[in-house]
Amino acid sequence: MERFFAIVNPAAGGGRSAKLAGPALARLREKGLQIDVIASTGPGHAVQLAREAHDQGYRHFLAVGGDGTAHEILNGVYSGRPSADRIALGFLPLGTGNSFLRDFTQDGAEASLHALIEGRTRPVDLLRLHHAAGEIYSFNLLSIGFTADVASITNRLFKPFGHLGYLLGVFVRVIQLRRRSFALRCDDDTEWDTRRSLFLTFNNSKFTGGTMLIAPNADPTDGFIEFVRWGPIGRLGLLRTLPKLYDGTHLQHPLASRRSVRRVEFNVPVPVDVMIDGEVAMLECRSLDILPGAVDIYV
């Protein structure tokens, strides 16, 4: 039997992960899974741990925390190493957002436990962002504009409040609303799209911020990037429409649009905040593409 390398983020979920990880891992061991466990100590540490574990021969990983933990594991394995051996990744979703698994199940940790016990996996696509300093992989989504602004202030100030903290971030950014141009073109487009927008999201899966259905047409197994654009909507219009982000009907707004693409080129010559799987980095984006079925997920 393959051994799992489990990385526990004890800070995930406001400390909830530290309390629940032990019993959850014990339950898996009782079912016969062989698991080696280590805890991360801060942002970026899981990247280093996953890279070292992959070098040591581990090919089955377990993210114990939130989406950020899984994001760091994938980047530890694949970032800067496109020829890295394929891995299988399981989740014990004990963090705050846990958006990705909602595409497959509403049962959270319980469903993940059953998938791990039964050895049930399916291939899932990955997004790959090339930026001025390297590359970053994403399994959930990448976003710029209002959504990244919200994630940035939420992570800095409100993350301990969980879902309420995300809502606080939303309303602060509504007050500070900015509508900017992020020049890009997709697939065979010949012209750069320089229109101002509220936000642009490039989605592998449907949800973000826990339950926000930002891309209802996304499918993490179809080999496409679901590109959602929301034009320069004003504050009052945004406040009226915000609840619709939770059921996907925001796409009915006349300033909203969506398309399925395989590649995006950016012409944004300065670094901007980019929200990637719930985390925020300031990057000078160059291009984005999709890697179909690149990783096996226990789900």
VENMOTA-V933005 format. One record per residue. N is the residue number from 0. SS is DSSP state (alpha for helix, beta for strand, coil for the rest). PHI is phi in radians with two decimals (* if undefined). PSI is psi in degrees with one decimal (* if undefined). Layout:
n=(N,N)
ss=(SS,SS)
phi=(PHI,PHI)
psi=(PSI,PSI)
This chain:
n=(0,1,2,3,4,5,6,7,8,9,10,11,12,13,14,15,16,17,18,19,20,21,22,23,24,25,26,27,28,29,30,31,32,33,34,35,36,37,38,39,40,41,42,43,44,45,46,47,48,49,50,51,52,53,54,55,56,57,58,59,60,61,62,63,64,65,66,67,68,69,70,71,72,73,74,75,76,77,78,79,80,81,82,83,84,85,86,87,88,89,90,91,92,93,94,95,96,97,98,99,100,101,102,103,104,105,106,107,108,109,110,111,112,113,114,115,116,117,118,119,120,121,122,123,124,125,126,127,128,129,130,131,132,133,134,135,136,137,138,139,140,141,142,143,144,145,146,147,148,149,150,151,152,153,154,155,156,157,158,159,160,161,162,163,164,165,166,167,168,169,170,171,172,173,174,175,176,177,178,179,180,181,182,183,184,185,186,187,188,189,190,191,192,193,194,195,196,197,198,199,200,201,202,203,204,205,206,207,208,209,210,211,212,213,214,215,216,217,218,219,220,221,222,223,224,225,226,227,228,229,230,231,232,233,234,235,236,237,238,239,240,241,242,243,244,245,246,247,248,249,250,251,252,253,254,255,256,257,258,259,260,261,262,263,264,265,266,267,268,269,270,271,272,273,274,275,276,277,278,279,280,281,282,283,284,285,286,287,288,289,290,291,292,293,294,295,296,297,298)
ss=(coil,coil,coil,beta,beta,beta,beta,beta,beta,coil,coil,alpha,alpha,alpha,alpha,alpha,alpha,alpha,alpha,alpha,alpha,alpha,alpha,alpha,alpha,alpha,alpha,alpha,alpha,alpha,coil,coil,coil,coil,beta,beta,beta,beta,beta,beta,coil,coil,coil,coil,alpha,alpha,alpha,alpha,alpha,alpha,alpha,alpha,alpha,alpha,alpha,coil,coil,coil,coil,beta,beta,beta,beta,beta,beta,coil,alpha,alpha,alpha,alpha,alpha,alpha,alpha,alpha,alpha,alpha,alpha,alpha,coil,coil,coil,coil,coil,coil,coil,coil,coil,beta,beta,beta,beta,beta,beta,coil,coil,coil,coil,coil,coil,alpha,alpha,alpha,alpha,coil,coil,coil,coil,coil,alpha,alpha,alpha,alpha,alpha,alpha,alpha,alpha,alpha,alpha,coil,coil,beta,beta,beta,beta,beta,beta,beta,beta,beta,beta,beta,coil,coil,beta,beta,beta,beta,beta,coil,coil,beta,beta,beta,beta,beta,alpha,alpha,alpha,alpha,alpha,alpha,alpha,alpha,alpha,alpha,alpha,alpha,alpha,alpha,alpha,alpha,coil,alpha,alpha,alpha,alpha,alpha,alpha,alpha,alpha,alpha,alpha,alpha,alpha,alpha,coil,coil,coil,coil,beta,beta,coil,coil,beta,beta,beta,coil,coil,coil,coil,coil,coil,beta,coil,coil,beta,beta,beta,beta,beta,beta,beta,beta,coil,coil,coil,beta,beta,coil,coil,coil,beta,beta,coil,coil,coil,coil,coil,coil,coil,coil,coil,coil,coil,beta,beta,beta,beta,beta,beta,beta,coil,coil,coil,alpha,alpha,alpha,alpha,alpha,alpha,alpha,alpha,alpha,alpha,alpha,alpha,coil,coil,alpha,alpha,alpha,alpha,coil,coil,coil,beta,beta,beta,beta,beta,beta,coil,beta,beta,beta,beta,coil,coil,coil,coil,coil,beta,beta,beta,beta,beta,coil,coil,beta,beta,beta,beta,beta,coil,beta,beta,beta,beta,beta,beta,beta,beta,beta,beta,beta,beta,beta,beta,coil)
phi=(*,-1.20,-1.46,-1.63,-1.89,-1.72,-1.94,-1.76,-1.71,-1.17,-1.51,-1.10,1.13,1.13,1.69,-1.07,-1.07,-1.06,-1.37,-1.75,-1.09,-0.99,-1.06,-1.15,-1.18,-1.08,-1.11,-1.14,-1.13,-1.09,-1.55,1.79,-1.31,-1.70,-2.32,-1.75,-2.16,-2.54,-1.77,-1.42,-1.97,3.03,-0.98,1.55,-1.18,-1.13,-1.06,-1.10,-1.10,-1.16,-1.09,-1.14,-1.15,-1.10,-1.09,-1.47,1.92,-1.23,-2.24,-2.11,-2.09,-2.32,-1.62,-1.89,2.76,-1.91,-1.06,-1.10,-1.18,-1.09,-1.03,-1.17,-1.07,-1.07,-1.30,-1.10,-1.38,-1.81,-1.10,1.35,-2.41,-1.08,-1.67,-1.06,-1.09,-1.06,-2.17,-2.00,-2.18,-1.93,-2.17,-2.00,-1.36,-1.96,-1.67,-1.56,-1.49,0.87,-1.33,-1.04,-1.14,-1.12,-1.15,-1.94,-2.77,-1.76,-1.63,0.98,-1.06,-1.11,-1.13,-1.13,-1.04,-1.12,-1.10,-1.16,-1.12,-1.49,1.16,-1.66,-2.22,-2.55,-1.25,-2.27,-1.26,-2.23,-1.58,-2.24,-1.75,-1.67,-2.29,-1.04,-1.90,2.69,-2.51,-2.38,-1.80,-2.42,-1.86,-1.88,-2.86,-2.27,-2.56,-2.31,1.70,-0.98,-1.12,-1.22,-1.07,-1.11,-1.08,-1.09,-1.27,-1.13,-1.14,-1.34,-2.08,-2.09,-1.01,-1.07,-1.56,1.13,-1.10,-1.05,-1.07,-1.11,-1.12,-1.06,-1.07,-1.04,-1.26,-1.12,-1.27,-1.10,-1.11,-1.66,-0.93,-2.23,-2.17,-2.20,-1.76,-2.12,-1.13,-2.75,-2.56,-2.07,0.85,-1.66,-1.01,-1.77,-1.79,-1.34,-1.56,-1.96,-1.15,-1.19,-2.60,-1.35,-2.73,-2.21,-2.22,-2.11,-1.95,-1.71,-2.26,-1.40,-1.83,-2.57,1.04,1.56,-2.13,-1.39,-1.53,-1.28,-2.41,-1.09,-1.67,-1.22,-2.47,-1.26,-2.19,-1.71,1.38,-2.22,-1.58,-1.56,-1.70,-1.95,-2.11,-2.11,-1.20,-1.37,-1.19,-1.51,-1.10,-1.13,-1.10,-1.14,-1.08,-1.19,-1.65,-0.87,-1.03,-1.28,-1.15,-1.63,-2.23,1.47,-1.38,-1.06,-1.22,-1.40,-1.14,-1.08,-1.64,-1.73,-2.66,-2.55,-2.76,-1.67,-2.37,-1.94,-2.62,-2.29,-1.89,-1.95,-2.22,-2.09,-1.35,-2.18,-1.15,-2.33,-1.16,-2.18,-1.63,-2.25,0.92,1.56,-1.79,-2.14,-2.38,-1.63,-2.38,-1.71,-1.32,-1.98,-2.77,-2.40,-2.42,-1.98,-1.95,-1.11,0.94,-1.37,-2.46,-1.66,-1.99,-1.33,-2.73)
psi=(137.3,138.6,142.4,144.2,107.8,128.3,118.7,126.0,98.7,-17.1,-12.2,146.0,30.3,31.1,-5.8,-37.4,-41.0,-35.0,-34.5,-14.7,-44.9,-54.4,-38.3,-43.1,-37.6,-39.0,-40.5,-40.6,-35.8,-26.6,4.4,-0.7,138.8,119.1,126.9,135.0,140.1,148.6,139.6,154.9,-2.7,174.9,132.7,-15.6,-36.5,-28.1,-49.8,-44.0,-42.8,-39.8,-45.2,-39.2,-41.1,-40.8,-28.9,-3.9,-1.5,137.6,-2.2,119.7,154.2,118.3,113.0,98.2,-134.3,-169.4,-30.2,-33.1,-46.0,-39.7,-44.1,-37.8,-48.2,-40.1,-29.3,-36.9,-46.6,-29.9,124.4,1.2,70.9,-18.4,12.0,144.9,146.0,143.6,164.6,135.7,127.0,162.5,135.4,91.9,87.8,16.2,-156.7,-51.9,-62.2,51.3,-39.9,-46.3,-17.2,-19.7,-24.2,-29.6,150.7,2.7,0.8,-127.5,-36.4,-45.1,-37.8,-41.0,-45.1,-40.0,-40.2,-43.7,-39.1,-6.6,33.8,115.7,163.2,145.8,137.8,145.1,159.5,144.6,143.5,116.3,123.7,128.3,178.2,-26.6,2.9,-139.8,153.7,138.7,146.4,139.0,-14.3,-75.0,164.6,136.2,146.9,155.9,-142.0,-43.5,-39.7,-36.3,-42.5,-47.4,-37.6,-50.2,-31.8,-45.5,-34.6,-39.8,-31.8,2.1,-36.1,-15.4,4.0,-134.8,-36.7,-38.6,-37.8,-42.1,-37.8,-43.2,-40.0,-49.0,-31.3,-43.2,-25.0,-42.4,-37.7,25.8,131.7,140.0,116.1,167.1,127.2,96.4,132.2,165.9,150.0,141.0,-115.2,13.1,139.5,-24.3,144.9,135.2,110.3,16.0,145.6,151.0,159.8,-49.1,159.5,131.1,141.2,107.6,137.5,-31.7,175.2,-38.0,155.1,163.5,29.6,-74.7,9.6,116.0,74.0,-28.6,76.5,-17.8,0.3,148.9,113.9,7.3,9.1,-3.6,16.2,152.8,126.7,108.3,114.4,127.3,132.9,120.9,-169.9,64.0,148.0,178.1,-48.6,-42.3,-39.2,-45.1,-38.5,-31.1,-17.2,-44.4,-25.5,-15.7,-15.9,-7.8,5.0,-2.6,-2.4,-23.1,-11.5,-9.5,140.2,-20.6,2.8,149.7,161.8,153.8,152.9,126.5,166.3,-22.2,143.7,132.9,139.7,145.0,63.6,100.1,1.4,153.3,142.1,158.9,129.5,125.7,121.6,112.6,38.6,-12.9,158.2,134.8,148.4,114.9,151.3,99.1,140.5,-53.6,161.5,133.4,173.5,138.1,97.7,134.0,37.1,-20.6,147.9,129.2,133.1,109.4,*)
